[in-house]
Amino acid sequence: MTRPLPQEVQDEAAKHFDVTVRENTAPMNSDELRAGLRDYDGVIPTLGDLYTPQVFDDVPDPRCRILANFGVGYNHIDVTAATAAGLVVTNTPGAVTEATADTAMTLILMSCRRAGEGERLVRAGEWEGWHPTQLLGLHLGGRTVGIVGMGRIGQAIARRCHSGFGMKVAYHSRSPKTLDFPAERKESLSDLARAVDVMVVAVPGGDETHHLVDAKVLAAMQPHAHLVNIARGNVVDEAALIAALEQRRIGGAGLDVYEFEPKVPQALKALENVVLLPHIGTAALEVRTEMGLMSVENLRAFFAGEAVPNPV
Ligand code: 8YV
């Protein structure tokens, strides 16, 4: 385990394997990445453990047969290189869905209703009391949410917006989806950006989605519209977003992820019209436990000679 995982996960793993838990909470450095491949039969890596092709090249004939990633996103692992090196890669879909959708709702509400701004006002001792035109935000009821990428997490967000908040749903995805709620598919991302009041990024990270939300897409958004990102930071061109927020070309943004995580640009921190969370998408003990148990189950199945439940 490349980070400490919940005790229940460690206990379950210990039933099946000799377990080493790396106590450091930071991503593995380049020596540790290579040692993991060289010295262990299986590894549970996670966000930030950067398995580039070079890492696999540097460990010919690795002892490690499987990377059972903790998390649904695996953009930190070059899966092509891992596969070429003879490794299986698995992830933890499903376990993260509802919690990540909840985090999206947190950001939608915080950004649209200016909750971060309000909290800062109170903490600074500058709140002078209620009045009818103070901190007016965007009311969600009847507005349209635009989902970028209508996968499991996108659908969970859309369902909450539709059923819980009376919002209309529009989306953009590579292929049309069969959905159990009404939603309009837009042909292009710019079409979606033009049509919605809140746009939520819910696509996987990786080369294909790098800077998918760029200056052009941001320029298509309405001046009152908010952007929320619970996916991966580099899906959004962060410099272009900062410019749009600084020039008030969009209403605001809510971010759980950053392009150069954990670096959060000072320009973002200086802005009132953006909500900044520290990648807490799935940060609840029961969710992290379920994710970890899924990783362990993938390892168990693999070494028992069974099909792994969650290959990527
Ligand atoms: C994780 C996530 O907590 O599952 C993912 O891909 O983004 C989060 O839910 C974290 O990134 C570890 O993968």
py3Dmol code that shows the C-alpha trace and the ligand (Angstrom):
import py3Dmol

protein = """\
ATOM      1  CA  MET A   1       0.000   0.000   0.000  1.00  0.00           C
ATOM      2  CA  THR A   2       1.642   3.205  -1.130  1.00  0.00           C
ATOM      3  CA  ARG A   3      -0.251   5.239   1.524  1.00  0.00           C
ATOM      4  CA  PRO A   4      -1.932   4.386   4.788  1.00  0.00           C
ATOM      5  CA  LEU A   5      -5.455   3.155   3.965  1.00  0.00           C
ATOM      6  CA  PRO A   6      -8.332   2.730   6.468  1.00  0.00           C
ATOM      7  CA  GLN A   7      -7.650   0.044   9.099  1.00  0.00           C
ATOM      8  CA  GLU A   8     -10.420  -2.223   7.792  1.00  0.00           C
ATOM      9  CA  VAL A   9      -8.689  -2.262   4.411  1.00  0.00           C
ATOM     10  CA  GLN A  10      -5.311  -3.041   5.963  1.00  0.00           C
ATOM     11  CA  ASP A  11      -6.873  -5.847   8.026  1.00  0.00           C
ATOM     12  CA  GLU A  12      -8.581  -7.358   4.989  1.00  0.00           C
ATOM     13  CA  ALA A  13      -5.375  -7.195   2.966  1.00  0.00           C
ATOM     14  CA  ALA A  14      -3.469  -8.863   5.806  1.00  0.00           C
ATOM     15  CA  LYS A  15      -5.822 -11.864   5.581  1.00  0.00           C
ATOM     16  CA  HIS A  16      -4.513 -12.581   2.109  1.00  0.00           C
ATOM     17  CA  PHE A  17      -1.040 -11.109   1.840  1.00  0.00           C
ATOM     18  CA  ASP A  18       2.129 -10.032   3.607  1.00  0.00           C
ATOM     19  CA  VAL A  19       1.398  -6.323   3.622  1.00  0.00           C
ATOM     20  CA  THR A  20       3.766  -3.395   3.692  1.00  0.00           C
ATOM     21  CA  VAL A  21       2.112  -0.043   4.313  1.00  0.00           C
ATOM     22  CA  ARG A  22       4.155   2.948   3.259  1.00  0.00           C
ATOM     23  CA  GLU A  23       3.480   5.459   6.034  1.00  0.00           C
ATOM     24  CA  ASN A  24       4.294   8.564   3.976  1.00  0.00           C
ATOM     25  CA  THR A  25       1.141  10.321   2.734  1.00  0.00           C
ATOM     26  CA  ALA A  26       2.909  12.007  -0.209  1.00  0.00           C
ATOM     27  CA  PRO A  27       3.151  10.336  -3.635  1.00  0.00           C
ATOM     28  CA  MET A  28       6.011   7.892  -4.136  1.00  0.00           C
ATOM     29  CA  ASN A  29       9.298   9.294  -5.398  1.00  0.00           C
ATOM     30  CA  SER A  30      11.017   7.800  -8.413  1.00  0.00           C
ATOM     31  CA  ASP A  31      13.113   5.324  -6.361  1.00  0.00           C
ATOM     32  CA  GLU A  32      10.068   4.124  -4.465  1.00  0.00           C
ATOM     33  CA  LEU A  33       8.076   3.659  -7.678  1.00  0.00           C
ATOM     34  CA  ARG A  34      10.828   1.453  -9.078  1.00  0.00           C
ATOM     35  CA  ALA A  35      11.349  -0.442  -5.805  1.00  0.00           C
ATOM     36  CA  GLY A  36       7.627  -1.196  -5.737  1.00  0.00           C
ATOM     37  CA  LEU A  37       7.816  -2.882  -9.133  1.00  0.00           C
ATOM     38  CA  ARG A  38      11.024  -4.701  -8.229  1.00  0.00           C
ATOM     39  CA  ASP A  39      10.263  -5.941  -4.694  1.00  0.00           C
ATOM     40  CA  TYR A  40       6.510  -6.564  -4.394  1.00  0.00           C
ATOM     41  CA  ASP A  41       4.084  -8.964  -6.090  1.00  0.00           C
ATOM     42  CA  GLY A  42       1.305  -6.398  -6.167  1.00  0.00           C
ATOM     43  CA  VAL A  43       1.014  -2.694  -5.409  1.00  0.00           C
ATOM     44  CA  ILE A  44      -1.977  -0.557  -4.400  1.00  0.00           C
ATOM     45  CA  PRO A  45      -0.961   2.834  -5.806  1.00  0.00           C
ATOM     46  CA  THR A  46      -3.069   5.950  -5.862  1.00  0.00           C
ATOM     47  CA  LEU A  47      -3.311   9.542  -7.068  1.00  0.00           C
ATOM     48  CA  GLY A  48       0.070  11.134  -7.731  1.00  0.00           C
ATOM     49  CA  ASP A  49       2.048   7.863  -7.924  1.00  0.00           C
ATOM     50  CA  LEU A  50       3.353   8.655 -11.374  1.00  0.00           C
ATOM     51  CA  TYR A  51       3.984   5.478 -13.369  1.00  0.00           C
ATOM     52  CA  THR A  52       5.520   6.813 -16.569  1.00  0.00           C
ATOM     53  CA  PRO A  53       6.794   4.478 -19.328  1.00  0.00           C
ATOM     54  CA  GLN A  54      10.310   5.203 -18.027  1.00  0.00           C
ATOM     55  CA  VAL A  55       9.479   3.670 -14.643  1.00  0.00           C
ATOM     56  CA  PHE A  56       8.532   0.374 -16.311  1.00  0.00           C
ATOM     57  CA  ASP A  57      11.551   0.552 -18.654  1.00  0.00           C
ATOM     58  CA  ASP A  58      13.850   0.919 -15.654  1.00  0.00           C
ATOM     59  CA  VAL A  59      12.598  -2.300 -14.031  1.00  0.00           C
ATOM     60  CA  PRO A  60      12.912  -5.049 -16.593  1.00  0.00           C
ATOM     61  CA  ASP A  61      11.257  -8.296 -15.553  1.00  0.00           C
ATOM     62  CA  PRO A  62       9.403  -6.774 -12.577  1.00  0.00           C
ATOM     63  CA  ARG A  63       8.263  -8.945  -9.690  1.00  0.00           C
ATOM     64  CA  CYS A  64       5.081  -6.882  -9.545  1.00  0.00           C
ATOM     65  CA  ARG A  65       2.216  -8.347 -11.606  1.00  0.00           C
ATOM     66  CA  ILE A  66      -0.621  -6.007 -10.709  1.00  0.00           C
ATOM     67  CA  LEU A  67      -1.264  -2.343  -9.896  1.00  0.00           C
ATOM     68  CA  ALA A  68      -4.596  -2.356  -8.040  1.00  0.00           C
ATOM     69  CA  ASN A  69      -5.191   1.390  -8.103  1.00  0.00           C
ATOM     70  CA  PHE A  70      -7.034   2.968  -5.193  1.00  0.00           C
ATOM     71  CA  GLY A  71      -9.413   5.341  -6.973  1.00  0.00           C
ATOM     72  CA  VAL A  72     -11.373   5.313 -10.184  1.00  0.00           C
ATOM     73  CA  GLY A  73      -9.043   7.770 -11.949  1.00  0.00           C
ATOM     74  CA  TYR A  74      -5.832   6.193 -13.198  1.00  0.00           C
ATOM     75  CA  ASN A  75      -4.361   8.964 -15.322  1.00  0.00           C
ATOM     76  CA  HIS A  76      -1.185   8.763 -13.203  1.00  0.00           C
ATOM     77  CA  ILE A  77      -0.510   5.291 -14.612  1.00  0.00           C
ATOM     78  CA  ASP A  78       0.595   4.777 -18.209  1.00  0.00           C
ATOM     79  CA  VAL A  79      -1.593   1.735 -18.748  1.00  0.00           C
ATOM     80  CA  THR A  80      -0.117   0.940 -22.174  1.00  0.00           C
ATOM     81  CA  ALA A  81       3.377   0.781 -20.697  1.00  0.00           C
ATOM     82  CA  ALA A  82       2.144  -1.201 -17.680  1.00  0.00           C
ATOM     83  CA  THR A  83       0.432  -3.733 -19.935  1.00  0.00           C
ATOM     84  CA  ALA A  84       3.523  -3.987 -22.148  1.00  0.00           C
ATOM     85  CA  ALA A  85       5.534  -4.724 -19.019  1.00  0.00           C
ATOM     86  CA  GLY A  86       3.135  -7.578 -18.242  1.00  0.00           C
ATOM     87  CA  LEU A  87       1.183  -5.892 -15.448  1.00  0.00           C
ATOM     88  CA  VAL A  88      -2.560  -5.856 -14.926  1.00  0.00           C
ATOM     89  CA  VAL A  89      -4.081  -2.528 -13.831  1.00  0.00           C
ATOM     90  CA  THR A  90      -7.378  -2.309 -11.936  1.00  0.00           C
ATOM     91  CA  ASN A  91      -9.367   0.561 -10.389  1.00  0.00           C
ATOM     92  CA  THR A  92     -12.339   1.191  -8.075  1.00  0.00           C
ATOM     93  CA  PRO A  93     -15.359   2.337 -10.120  1.00  0.00           C
ATOM     94  CA  GLY A  94     -18.731   2.476  -8.401  1.00  0.00           C
ATOM     95  CA  ALA A  95     -17.272   3.006  -4.937  1.00  0.00           C
ATOM     96  CA  VAL A  96     -16.526   6.654  -5.658  1.00  0.00           C
ATOM     97  CA  THR A  97     -19.661   7.639  -7.582  1.00  0.00           C
ATOM     98  CA  GLU A  98     -22.133   8.974  -5.022  1.00  0.00           C
ATOM     99  CA  ALA A  99     -19.566  10.709  -2.805  1.00  0.00           C
ATOM    100  CA  THR A 100     -18.004  12.456  -5.779  1.00  0.00           C
ATOM    101  CA  ALA A 101     -21.445  13.565  -6.966  1.00  0.00           C
ATOM    102  CA  ASP A 102     -22.107  14.939  -3.475  1.00  0.00           C
ATOM    103  CA  THR A 103     -18.884  16.936  -3.693  1.00  0.00           C
ATOM    104  CA  ALA A 104     -20.027  18.316  -7.045  1.00  0.00           C
ATOM    105  CA  MET A 105     -23.283  19.448  -5.410  1.00  0.00           C
ATOM    106  CA  THR A 106     -21.296  21.047  -2.585  1.00  0.00           C
ATOM    107  CA  LEU A 107     -19.312  23.047  -5.121  1.00  0.00           C
ATOM    108  CA  ILE A 108     -22.349  23.929  -7.241  1.00  0.00           C
ATOM    109  CA  LEU A 109     -24.168  25.273  -4.204  1.00  0.00           C
ATOM    110  CA  MET A 110     -21.141  26.982  -2.687  1.00  0.00           C
ATOM    111  CA  SER A 111     -20.222  28.702  -5.921  1.00  0.00           C
ATOM    112  CA  CYS A 112     -23.731  29.662  -7.026  1.00  0.00           C
ATOM    113  CA  ARG A 113     -24.836  30.798  -3.559  1.00  0.00           C
ATOM    114  CA  ARG A 114     -21.506  32.479  -2.739  1.00  0.00           C
ATOM    115  CA  ALA A 115     -21.020  30.381   0.407  1.00  0.00           C
ATOM    116  CA  GLY A 116     -17.229  30.638   0.467  1.00  0.00           C
ATOM    117  CA  GLU A 117     -17.404  34.380   0.133  1.00  0.00           C
ATOM    118  CA  GLY A 118     -19.959  34.536   2.940  1.00  0.00           C
ATOM    119  CA  GLU A 119     -17.905  32.331   5.224  1.00  0.00           C
ATOM    120  CA  ARG A 120     -14.828  34.476   4.693  1.00  0.00           C
ATOM    121  CA  LEU A 121     -16.883  37.557   5.516  1.00  0.00           C
ATOM    122  CA  VAL A 122     -18.032  36.077   8.834  1.00  0.00           C
ATOM    123  CA  ARG A 123     -14.573  34.787   9.795  1.00  0.00           C
ATOM    124  CA  ALA A 124     -13.015  38.149   8.996  1.00  0.00           C
ATOM    125  CA  GLY A 125     -15.433  39.784  11.427  1.00  0.00           C
ATOM    126  CA  GLU A 126     -16.712  41.959   8.609  1.00  0.00           C
ATOM    127  CA  TRP A 127     -20.333  40.840   8.494  1.00  0.00           C
ATOM    128  CA  GLU A 128     -22.443  43.790   9.521  1.00  0.00           C
ATOM    129  CA  GLY A 129     -25.774  42.010   9.578  1.00  0.00           C
ATOM    130  CA  TRP A 130     -28.441  40.790   7.213  1.00  0.00           C
ATOM    131  CA  HIS A 131     -29.988  42.950   4.528  1.00  0.00           C
ATOM    132  CA  PRO A 132     -32.158  42.061   1.553  1.00  0.00           C
ATOM    133  CA  THR A 133     -29.644  42.595  -1.231  1.00  0.00           C
ATOM    134  CA  GLN A 134     -26.565  41.118   0.407  1.00  0.00           C
ATOM    135  CA  LEU A 135     -24.509  38.337  -1.235  1.00  0.00           C
ATOM    136  CA  LEU A 136     -27.132  37.584  -3.855  1.00  0.00           C
ATOM    137  CA  GLY A 137     -26.279  34.461  -5.783  1.00  0.00           C
ATOM    138  CA  LEU A 138     -27.740  32.235  -8.456  1.00  0.00           C
ATOM    139  CA  HIS A 139     -30.872  30.253  -7.496  1.00  0.00           C
ATOM    140  CA  LEU A 140     -30.651  26.740  -8.918  1.00  0.00           C
ATOM    141  CA  GLY A 141     -34.335  25.842  -9.348  1.00  0.00           C
ATOM    142  CA  GLY A 142     -35.366  25.927 -13.021  1.00  0.00           C
ATOM    143  CA  ARG A 143     -31.778  26.521 -14.185  1.00  0.00           C
ATOM    144  CA  THR A 144     -29.903  24.203 -16.523  1.00  0.00           C
ATOM    145  CA  VAL A 145     -26.924  22.108 -15.500  1.00  0.00           C
ATOM    146  CA  GLY A 146     -24.548  20.970 -18.225  1.00  0.00           C
ATOM    147  CA  ILE A 147     -22.675  17.747 -17.598  1.00  0.00           C
ATOM    148  CA  VAL A 148     -19.391  17.254 -19.435  1.00  0.00           C
ATOM    149  CA  GLY A 149     -19.058  13.463 -19.681  1.00  0.00           C
ATOM    150  CA  MET A 150     -22.178  11.503 -18.771  1.00  0.00           C
ATOM    151  CA  GLY A 151     -20.557   8.472 -17.141  1.00  0.00           C
ATOM    152  CA  ARG A 152     -21.413   7.055 -13.720  1.00  0.00           C
ATOM    153  CA  ILE A 153     -20.414  10.199 -11.826  1.00  0.00           C
ATOM    154  CA  GLY A 154     -21.932  12.571 -14.396  1.00  0.00           C
ATOM    155  CA  GLN A 155     -25.246  10.712 -14.166  1.00  0.00           C
ATOM    156  CA  ALA A 156     -25.192  10.774 -10.356  1.00  0.00           C
ATOM    157  CA  ILE A 157     -24.699  14.557 -10.465  1.00  0.00           C
ATOM    158  CA  ALA A 158     -27.410  15.015 -13.089  1.00  0.00           C
ATOM    159  CA  ARG A 159     -29.874  12.920 -11.053  1.00  0.00           C
ATOM    160  CA  ARG A 160     -29.277  15.075  -7.990  1.00  0.00           C
ATOM    161  CA  CYS A 161     -29.721  18.276 -10.003  1.00  0.00           C
ATOM    162  CA  HIS A 162     -32.886  17.015 -11.690  1.00  0.00           C
ATOM    163  CA  SER A 163     -34.619  15.273  -8.785  1.00  0.00           C
ATOM    164  CA  GLY A 164     -33.311  17.293  -5.877  1.00  0.00           C
ATOM    165  CA  PHE A 165     -33.101  20.798  -7.286  1.00  0.00           C
ATOM    166  CA  GLY A 166     -35.603  20.911 -10.151  1.00  0.00           C
ATOM    167  CA  MET A 167     -32.915  21.687 -12.702  1.00  0.00           C
ATOM    168  CA  LYS A 168     -32.939  20.904 -16.404  1.00  0.00           C
ATOM    169  CA  VAL A 169     -30.102  18.702 -17.598  1.00  0.00           C
ATOM    170  CA  ALA A 170     -28.006  19.022 -20.744  1.00  0.00           C
ATOM    171  CA  TYR A 171     -24.826  17.100 -21.508  1.00  0.00           C
ATOM    172  CA  HIS A 172     -22.028  16.475 -23.906  1.00  0.00           C
ATOM    173  CA  SER A 173     -20.442  13.072 -24.287  1.00  0.00           C
ATOM    174  CA  ARG A 174     -18.797  11.112 -27.057  1.00  0.00           C
ATOM    175  CA  SER A 175     -21.859   8.921 -27.552  1.00  0.00           C
ATOM    176  CA  PRO A 176     -25.554   9.411 -26.692  1.00  0.00           C
ATOM    177  CA  LYS A 177     -26.594   7.756 -23.441  1.00  0.00           C
ATOM    178  CA  THR A 178     -29.741   5.946 -22.382  1.00  0.00           C
ATOM    179  CA  LEU A 179     -30.698   7.777 -19.210  1.00  0.00           C
ATOM    180  CA  ASP A 180     -33.410   7.388 -16.578  1.00  0.00           C
ATOM    181  CA  PHE A 181     -34.022  11.159 -16.399  1.00  0.00           C
ATOM    182  CA  PRO A 182     -34.696  13.782 -19.065  1.00  0.00           C
ATOM    183  CA  ALA A 183     -31.554  15.282 -20.577  1.00  0.00           C
ATOM    184  CA  GLU A 184     -30.654  17.005 -23.819  1.00  0.00           C
ATOM    185  CA  ARG A 185     -27.438  15.984 -25.556  1.00  0.00           C
ATOM    186  CA  LYS A 186     -25.464  18.809 -27.156  1.00  0.00           C
ATOM    187  CA  GLU A 187     -23.331  18.113 -30.208  1.00  0.00           C
ATOM    188  CA  SER A 188     -20.337  20.108 -29.070  1.00  0.00           C
ATOM    189  CA  LEU A 189     -18.868  21.270 -25.820  1.00  0.00           C
ATOM    190  CA  SER A 190     -19.201  24.893 -26.904  1.00  0.00           C
ATOM    191  CA  ASP A 191     -22.917  24.326 -27.605  1.00  0.00           C
ATOM    192  CA  LEU A 192     -23.258  22.945 -24.094  1.00  0.00           C
ATOM    193  CA  ALA A 193     -21.274  25.838 -22.596  1.00  0.00           C
ATOM    194  CA  ARG A 194     -23.543  28.367 -24.345  1.00  0.00           C
ATOM    195  CA  ALA A 195     -26.739  26.717 -23.108  1.00  0.00           C
ATOM    196  CA  VAL A 196     -26.166  26.136 -19.404  1.00  0.00           C
ATOM    197  CA  ASP A 197     -26.145  28.031 -16.119  1.00  0.00           C
ATOM    198  CA  VAL A 198     -23.843  25.570 -14.365  1.00  0.00           C
ATOM    199  CA  MET A 199     -21.315  23.391 -16.192  1.00  0.00           C
ATOM    200  CA  VAL A 200     -19.831  20.395 -14.360  1.00  0.00           C
ATOM    201  CA  VAL A 201     -16.732  18.585 -15.582  1.00  0.00           C
ATOM    202  CA  ALA A 202     -17.039  14.828 -14.996  1.00  0.00           C
ATOM    203  CA  VAL A 203     -14.802  13.194 -17.604  1.00  0.00           C
ATOM    204  CA  PRO A 204     -11.806  10.978 -16.808  1.00  0.00           C
ATOM    205  CA  GLY A 205      -8.399  12.656 -16.815  1.00  0.00           C
ATOM    206  CA  GLY A 206      -5.698  11.756 -19.332  1.00  0.00           C
ATOM    207  CA  ASP A 207      -4.260  12.827 -22.672  1.00  0.00           C
ATOM    208  CA  GLU A 208      -7.638  12.699 -24.445  1.00  0.00           C
ATOM    209  CA  THR A 209      -9.276  15.192 -22.100  1.00  0.00           C
ATOM    210  CA  HIS A 210      -6.300  17.479 -21.410  1.00  0.00           C
ATOM    211  CA  HIS A 211      -7.557  21.108 -21.614  1.00  0.00           C
ATOM    212  CA  LEU A 212     -10.920  19.935 -22.951  1.00  0.00           C
ATOM    213  CA  VAL A 213     -12.362  23.028 -21.262  1.00  0.00           C
ATOM    214  CA  ASP A 214     -10.166  25.667 -22.838  1.00  0.00           C
ATOM    215  CA  ALA A 215     -10.399  29.418 -23.445  1.00  0.00           C
ATOM    216  CA  LYS A 216     -12.844  28.861 -26.328  1.00  0.00           C
ATOM    217  CA  VAL A 217     -15.245  26.800 -24.222  1.00  0.00           C
ATOM    218  CA  LEU A 218     -14.992  29.263 -21.337  1.00  0.00           C
ATOM    219  CA  ALA A 219     -15.701  32.116 -23.757  1.00  0.00           C
ATOM    220  CA  ALA A 220     -18.902  30.371 -24.833  1.00  0.00           C
ATOM    221  CA  MET A 221     -20.239  30.308 -21.259  1.00  0.00           C
ATOM    222  CA  GLN A 222     -22.803  32.873 -20.198  1.00  0.00           C
ATOM    223  CA  PRO A 223     -21.511  35.681 -17.936  1.00  0.00           C
ATOM    224  CA  HIS A 224     -23.580  34.460 -14.992  1.00  0.00           C
ATOM    225  CA  ALA A 225     -22.700  30.765 -15.436  1.00  0.00           C
ATOM    226  CA  HIS A 226     -20.565  28.727 -13.041  1.00  0.00           C
ATOM    227  CA  LEU A 227     -17.976  26.046 -13.802  1.00  0.00           C
ATOM    228  CA  VAL A 228     -17.436  23.114 -11.441  1.00  0.00           C
ATOM    229  CA  ASN A 229     -14.603  20.589 -11.727  1.00  0.00           C
ATOM    230  CA  ILE A 230     -14.573  17.367  -9.693  1.00  0.00           C
ATOM    231  CA  ALA A 231     -12.662  15.366 -12.342  1.00  0.00           C
ATOM    232  CA  ARG A 232      -8.985  16.097 -12.885  1.00  0.00           C
ATOM    233  CA  GLY A 233      -7.395  19.532 -12.826  1.00  0.00           C
ATOM    234  CA  ASN A 234      -5.833  19.421 -16.259  1.00  0.00           C
ATOM    235  CA  VAL A 235      -9.171  18.831 -17.988  1.00  0.00           C
ATOM    236  CA  VAL A 236      -9.585  22.589 -17.537  1.00  0.00           C
ATOM    237  CA  ASP A 237      -7.010  25.076 -18.836  1.00  0.00           C
ATOM    238  CA  GLU A 238      -6.354  26.647 -15.445  1.00  0.00           C
ATOM    239  CA  ALA A 239      -4.693  29.801 -16.823  1.00  0.00           C
ATOM    240  CA  ALA A 240      -7.682  30.394 -19.108  1.00  0.00           C
ATOM    241  CA  LEU A 241     -10.057  29.845 -16.188  1.00  0.00           C
ATOM    242  CA  ILE A 242      -8.165  32.330 -14.029  1.00  0.00           C
ATOM    243  CA  ALA A 243      -8.395  34.913 -16.825  1.00  0.00           C
ATOM    244  CA  ALA A 244     -12.148  34.310 -17.227  1.00  0.00           C
ATOM    245  CA  LEU A 245     -12.709  34.656 -13.471  1.00  0.00           C
ATOM    246  CA  GLU A 246     -10.494  37.736 -13.146  1.00  0.00           C
ATOM    247  CA  GLN A 247     -12.282  39.450 -16.000  1.00  0.00           C
ATOM    248  CA  ARG A 248     -15.671  38.336 -14.641  1.00  0.00           C
ATOM    249  CA  ARG A 249     -16.513  36.695 -17.960  1.00  0.00           C
ATOM    250  CA  ILE A 250     -18.171  33.848 -16.025  1.00  0.00           C
ATOM    251  CA  GLY A 251     -20.142  33.951 -12.798  1.00  0.00           C
ATOM    252  CA  GLY A 252     -17.812  31.810 -10.742  1.00  0.00           C
ATOM    253  CA  ALA A 253     -16.173  28.430 -10.323  1.00  0.00           C
ATOM    254  CA  GLY A 254     -15.959  25.596  -7.843  1.00  0.00           C
ATOM    255  CA  LEU A 255     -12.860  23.416  -7.927  1.00  0.00           C
ATOM    256  CA  ASP A 256     -11.934  20.216  -6.117  1.00  0.00           C
ATOM    257  CA  VAL A 257      -8.958  19.506  -8.394  1.00  0.00           C
ATOM    258  CA  TYR A 258      -6.107  21.547  -9.867  1.00  0.00           C
ATOM    259  CA  GLU A 259      -3.936  21.392 -12.937  1.00  0.00           C
ATOM    260  CA  PHE A 260      -0.671  21.115 -10.976  1.00  0.00           C
ATOM    261  CA  GLU A 261      -2.011  19.586  -7.784  1.00  0.00           C
ATOM    262  CA  PRO A 262      -1.309  20.233  -4.925  1.00  0.00           C
ATOM    263  CA  LYS A 263      -0.179  23.620  -6.224  1.00  0.00           C
ATOM    264  CA  VAL A 264      -3.074  26.089  -6.179  1.00  0.00           C
ATOM    265  CA  PRO A 265      -2.140  29.286  -8.012  1.00  0.00           C
ATOM    266  CA  GLN A 266      -2.045  32.446  -5.908  1.00  0.00           C
ATOM    267  CA  ALA A 267      -4.209  34.066  -8.590  1.00  0.00           C
ATOM    268  CA  LEU A 268      -7.018  31.650  -7.735  1.00  0.00           C
ATOM    269  CA  LYS A 269      -6.633  32.119  -3.995  1.00  0.00           C
ATOM    270  CA  ALA A 270      -6.885  35.865  -4.475  1.00  0.00           C
ATOM    271  CA  LEU A 271     -10.277  35.638  -6.184  1.00  0.00           C
ATOM    272  CA  GLU A 272     -13.616  35.856  -4.363  1.00  0.00           C
ATOM    273  CA  ASN A 273     -15.584  34.237  -7.182  1.00  0.00           C
ATOM    274  CA  VAL A 274     -14.049  30.781  -6.875  1.00  0.00           C
ATOM    275  CA  VAL A 275     -14.506  28.014  -4.302  1.00  0.00           C
ATOM    276  CA  LEU A 276     -11.381  25.954  -3.640  1.00  0.00           C
ATOM    277  CA  LEU A 277     -11.543  22.482  -2.066  1.00  0.00           C
ATOM    278  CA  PRO A 278      -8.534  20.207  -1.424  1.00  0.00           C
ATOM    279  CA  HIS A 279      -9.548  17.191  -3.579  1.00  0.00           C
ATOM    280  CA  ILE A 280     -12.079  15.829  -1.071  1.00  0.00           C
ATOM    281  CA  GLY A 281     -14.234  14.132  -3.740  1.00  0.00           C
ATOM    282  CA  THR A 282     -14.450  10.812  -1.876  1.00  0.00           C
ATOM    283  CA  ALA A 283     -13.200  11.869   1.541  1.00  0.00           C
ATOM    284  CA  ALA A 284     -15.470   9.883   3.876  1.00  0.00           C
ATOM    285  CA  LEU A 285     -14.250   6.881   5.848  1.00  0.00           C
ATOM    286  CA  GLU A 286     -16.865   4.462   4.543  1.00  0.00           C
ATOM    287  CA  VAL A 287     -16.182   5.499   0.953  1.00  0.00           C
ATOM    288  CA  ARG A 288     -12.406   5.208   1.285  1.00  0.00           C
ATOM    289  CA  THR A 289     -12.941   1.841   2.992  1.00  0.00           C
ATOM    290  CA  GLU A 290     -15.101   0.579   0.131  1.00  0.00           C
ATOM    291  CA  MET A 291     -12.531   1.804  -2.384  1.00  0.00           C
ATOM    292  CA  GLY A 292      -9.731   0.053  -0.508  1.00  0.00           C
ATOM    293  CA  LEU A 293     -11.678  -3.182  -0.168  1.00  0.00           C
ATOM    294  CA  MET A 294     -12.236  -3.113  -3.931  1.00  0.00           C
ATOM    295  CA  SER A 295      -8.496  -2.762  -4.522  1.00  0.00           C
ATOM    296  CA  VAL A 296      -7.820  -5.675  -2.166  1.00  0.00           C
ATOM    297  CA  GLU A 297     -10.488  -7.784  -3.881  1.00  0.00           C
ATOM    298  CA  ASN A 298      -8.849  -7.129  -7.240  1.00  0.00           C
ATOM    299  CA  LEU A 299      -5.526  -8.310  -5.794  1.00  0.00           C
ATOM    300  CA  ARG A 300      -7.108 -11.350  -4.151  1.00  0.00           C
ATOM    301  CA  ALA A 301      -8.887 -12.386  -7.342  1.00  0.00           C
ATOM    302  CA  PHE A 302      -5.750 -11.891  -9.415  1.00  0.00           C
ATOM    303  CA  PHE A 303      -3.553 -14.049  -7.200  1.00  0.00           C
ATOM    304  CA  ALA A 304      -6.300 -16.677  -6.904  1.00  0.00           C
ATOM    305  CA  GLY A 305      -6.200 -16.992 -10.676  1.00  0.00           C
ATOM    306  CA  GLU A 306      -9.696 -15.531 -11.083  1.00  0.00           C
ATOM    307  CA  ALA A 307     -10.751 -12.757 -13.464  1.00  0.00           C
ATOM    308  CA  VAL A 308     -10.114  -9.384 -11.799  1.00  0.00           C
ATOM    309  CA  PRO A 309     -13.426  -7.570 -11.176  1.00  0.00           C
ATOM    310  CA  ASN A 310     -12.238  -4.117 -12.271  1.00  0.00           C
ATOM    311  CA  PRO A 311      -9.647  -4.197 -15.040  1.00  0.00           C
ATOM    312  CA  VAL A 312      -9.025  -0.860 -16.741  1.00  0.00           C
TER     313      VAL A 312
END
"""
ligand_1 = """\
13
8YV
C -9.845 9.688 -4.879
C -10.595 10.302 -7.178
O -10.085 9.965 -3.558
O -11.190 8.013 -7.393
C -10.635 8.995 -7.886
O -10.129 8.935 -9.020
O -10.401 11.312 -7.740
C -10.848 10.390 -5.720
O -12.107 9.883 -5.481
C -8.424 10.025 -5.160
O -8.230 10.696 -6.325
C -7.649 8.759 -5.208
O -7.785 8.158 -6.446
"""
view = py3Dmol.view(width=600, height=400)
view.addModel(protein, "pdb")
view.setStyle({"model": 0}, {"cartoon": {"style": "trace"}})
view.addModel(ligand_1, "xyz")
view.setStyle({"model": 1}, {"stick": {}})
view.zoomTo()
view.show()
